[in-house]
Amino acid sequence: MGSAAVAGRLGHTFREPALLEQALTHRSFGAAHNERLEFLGDGVLNCVIASELYRRFPELPEGDLSRLRAHLVNQAALAEIAGGLDIGSSLRLGDGEARSGGRERPSILADALEAIIGAVFLDAGFAAAHALVAGLYAPLLERADPAVLGKDPKTLLQELLQGRKMALPAYEVLAVRGQAHDQTFEVECRIPALDIRTAGEGRSRRAAEQEAAARAYALARER
């Protein structure tokens, strides 16, 4: 699939189609790649999301607005949107990058989407780029909850228990498997007052604790 298919899904007709083609070009493909457009698109994206959050949450302080924005413009959010647009199928990648799964790599998809935003900005100005970003982010913005969004599971669980005046959860490493350079941690999260015990695994103790906390949080909300 080529750049024309991406333009159709974006709903933007490029006056300079070469801009979109460049936005879809990874550095592994050639010299005229998308990294400068990515830089520009990142700035436009942050401005638009900041504007949208400022308008939607008039009482929210600066720190919370910054946290929400950081969550919405992170790699995972960008890659999710890029995946919905099937940008990966239109990327121009070097042979090695294509063979190694570059079309599905979150970092490449996220960078390409930022480059596309930069391309729209250069092609048609800030108003067009704003409309594009607002449209792409509409579902995420509608679901944005300042009380939850951007907080990690351990923080959410701690706040939930504190709000109920309960003791904080206890975390215990149950097992560590693998060699020192390639370990997997298994951690248990316990909340005795709610009779909750959950387990999590991760490549670090912190990651395992977060997974266990996420499971405990889901159970604690129901009790």
TORDREN-688295 format. One record per residue (C-alpha): residue number from 1; residue in three letters; x, y, z. Coordinates in steps of 0.02 Angstrom, whole numbers. Each point is the difference from the previous one (the first is absolute). Layout:
// TORDREN-688295
  resi  resn    east   north      up
   NUM   ALA       X       Y       Z
...
// end
This chain:
// TORDREN-688295
  resi  resn    east   north      up
     1   MET       0       0       0
     2   GLY      67     172     -45
     3   SER      -9     175      70
     4   ALA    -164      37     -92
     5   ALA     -88    -131     107
     6   VAL      65      82     158
     7   ALA     -56     171     -60
     8   GLY    -174     -70     -30
     9   ARG     -10     -70     176
    10   LEU      62     164      71
    11   GLY    -130      97     -98
    12   HIS     131     125     -60
    13   THR      41      35    -182
    14   PHE     182      52     -10
    15   ARG      44     145    -113
    16   GLU     178     -66      13
    17   PRO     -13    -191       0
    18   ALA     189     -12      17
    19   LEU     -19      58     181
    20   LEU    -105    -151      44
    21   GLU     118    -116     -93
    22   GLN     144      69     101
    23   ALA     -99     -19     161
    24   LEU     -21    -184     -39
    25   THR     186     -26     -35
    26   HIS     106     -77     137
    27   ARG     183      43      10
    28   SER      44    -180     -48
    29   PHE     -75      33    -172
    30   GLY     103     150     -52
    31   ALA      65     174      35
    32   ALA    -166      91     -27
    33   HIS     -77     -76     157
    34   ASN    -131      63     122
    35   GLU     100      50     155
    36   ARG     -10     189     -27
    37   LEU    -186     -13     -33
    38   GLU     -16    -105     157
    39   PHE      84     139     100
    40   LEU    -121     128     -70
    41   GLY    -152    -111      24
    42   ASP      46     -33     181
    43   GLY      -7     187      36
    44   VAL    -167      21     -90
    45   LEU     -73    -153      86
    46   ASN      48      61     173
    47   CYS     -74     172     -36
    48   VAL    -165     -70     -63
    49   ILE     -22    -124     143
    50   ALA      44     135     127
    51   SER    -132     113     -79
    52   GLU    -132    -137       0
    53   LEU      33     -46     182
    54   TYR       1     183      54
    55   ARG    -172      21     -79
    56   ARG     -74    -163      63
    57   PHE      61      13     180
    58   PRO     -12     184      52
    59   GLU      26     -36     186
    60   LEU     149    -118     -17
    61   PRO     168      67      65
    62   GLU     155       7    -108
    63   GLY      81    -155      73
    64   ASP    -151    -110     -37
    65   LEU     -16      73    -175
    66   SER     183     -42     -32
    67   ARG     -24    -178      62
    68   LEU    -152     -25    -112
    69   ARG      90      70    -151
    70   ALA     153    -110      29
    71   HIS    -113    -153       6
    72   LEU     -92      47    -159
    73   VAL     153      38    -105
    74   ASN     106    -148      55
    75   GLN      60    -136    -116
    76   ALA    -138    -122      46
    77   ALA    -140     123     -41
    78   LEU      80      54    -163
    79   ALA      32    -180     -54
    80   GLU    -180     -46      41
    81   ILE     -66     139    -112
    82   ALA     126     -41    -137
    83   GLY     -54    -182       6
    84   GLY    -181      51     -23
    85   LEU      50      95    -156
    86   ASP     102    -150     -63
    87   ILE     149     114     -25
    88   GLY     119    -148      13
    89   SER     -53     -71    -168
    90   SER      49     163     -86
    91   LEU     167      30      84
    92   ARG     156       6    -108
    93   LEU     130    -104      93
    94   GLY     169     -71     -40
    95   ASP       0    -187     -38
    96   GLY      77     -45     167
    97   GLU    -122     105     100
    98   ALA    -147     -70     -96
    99   ARG      57    -180      28
   100   SER      23      29     187
   101   GLY    -180      56      25
   102   GLY      21     187     -17
   103   ARG    -176      25     -67
   104   GLU     -71     -53     169
   105   ARG     133      79     111
   106   PRO     -84     127     117
   107   SER     146     122      -4
   108   ILE       0       7    -191
   109   LEU    -189      17      -9
   110   ALA      -2     138     131
   111   ASP     140      96     -88
   112   ALA     -88     -16    -167
   113   LEU    -163      70      70
   114   GLU      91     150      73
   115   ALA      85      25    -169
   116   ILE    -170      -4     -86
   117   ILE     -65     134     119
   118   GLY     153     105     -45
   119   ALA     -33     -30    -185
   120   VAL    -181      58      15
   121   PHE      59     155      93
   122   LEU     122      45    -140
   123   ASP    -127     -43    -135
   124   ALA    -151      94      66
   125   GLY      42      94     159
   126   PHE     -36     -14     185
   127   ALA    -190       0     -14
   128   ALA       4    -155    -111
   129   ALA     125     -87     114
   130   HIS    -106      45     152
   131   ALA    -156     -72     -82
   132   LEU      93    -159     -47
   133   VAL      70     -29     175
   134   ALA    -166      42      85
   135   GLY     -89    -123    -113
   136   LEU     126    -140      25
   137   TYR       3      25     188
   138   ALA    -187      25      24
   139   PRO     -31    -175      74
   140   LEU     148      15     118
   141   LEU     -50     175      54
   142   GLU    -179     -55      32
   143   ARG      64    -138     114
   144   ALA     126     111      89
   145   ASP     -27      -9     188
   146   PRO     114     116      99
   147   ALA     -23    -108     155
   148   VAL      74    -152     -85
   149   LEU      86      41    -163
   150   GLY     188       1       5
   151   LYS      14     -78     172
   152   ASP      86    -167      17
   153   PRO     -93    -147      81
   154   LYS      96       9     164
   155   THR     -48     183      21
   156   LEU    -182     -34     -43
   157   LEU      -7    -144     125
   158   GLN      82     103     136
   159   GLU    -121     145     -26
   160   LEU    -150    -117       1
   161   LEU      52     -79     165
   162   GLN      44     166      79
   163   GLY    -170      66     -49
   164   ARG     -77    -146      96
   165   LYS     121      27     146
   166   MET      77    -171     -24
   167   ALA     180     -56      19
   168   LEU     111       7    -154
   169   PRO      28    -161     -97
   170   ALA     149    -111      33
   171   TYR     110     -63    -142
   172   GLU     108    -155      10
   173   VAL     117     -78    -127
   174   LEU     -54    -181     -20
   175   ALA     130     -54    -127
   176   VAL     139      61    -114
   177   ARG      34    -107    -152
   178   GLY     133       6    -134
   179   GLN     179      61     -15
   180   ALA      55     168      71
   181   HIS     -12      84    -170
   182   ASP    -170     -74     -42
   183   GLN    -103     -18     158
   184   THR    -187     -16      28
   185   PHE     -72      56     167
   186   GLU    -159     -68      78
   187   VAL     -77     113     133
   188   GLU    -154     -17     110
   189   CYS    -109     146      54
   190   ARG    -100     -26     161
   191   ILE    -143     102      73
   192   PRO     -54     -97     156
   193   ALA    -146     115      41
   194   LEU     -81     -45    -166
   195   ASP      64    -180      -5
   196   ILE      90      37    -164
   197   ARG     158     -87     -60
   198   THR      57      26    -178
   199   ALA     158     -45     -95
   200   GLY      95      87    -138
   201   GLU     150     -37    -109
   202   GLY     125     116     -84
   203   ARG     178      23     -58
   204   SER      30     108     155
   205   ARG     -69       0     177
   206   ARG     -87     165     -35
   207   ALA     -86     -67    -156
   208   ALA     -59    -154      95
   209   GLU     -66     107     142
   210   GLN     -95     109    -123
   211   GLU     -83    -151     -80
   212   ALA     -49     -71     170
   213   ALA     -65     171      54
   214   ALA    -105      16    -158
   215   ARG     -85    -165      38
   216   ALA     -25      46     182
   217   TYR     -72     169     -47
   218   ALA    -128     -80    -115
   219   LEU     -57    -115     141
   220   ALA       3     135     134
   221   ARG    -115     113    -101
   222   GLU    -132    -136       3
   223   ARG       5     -24     190
// end
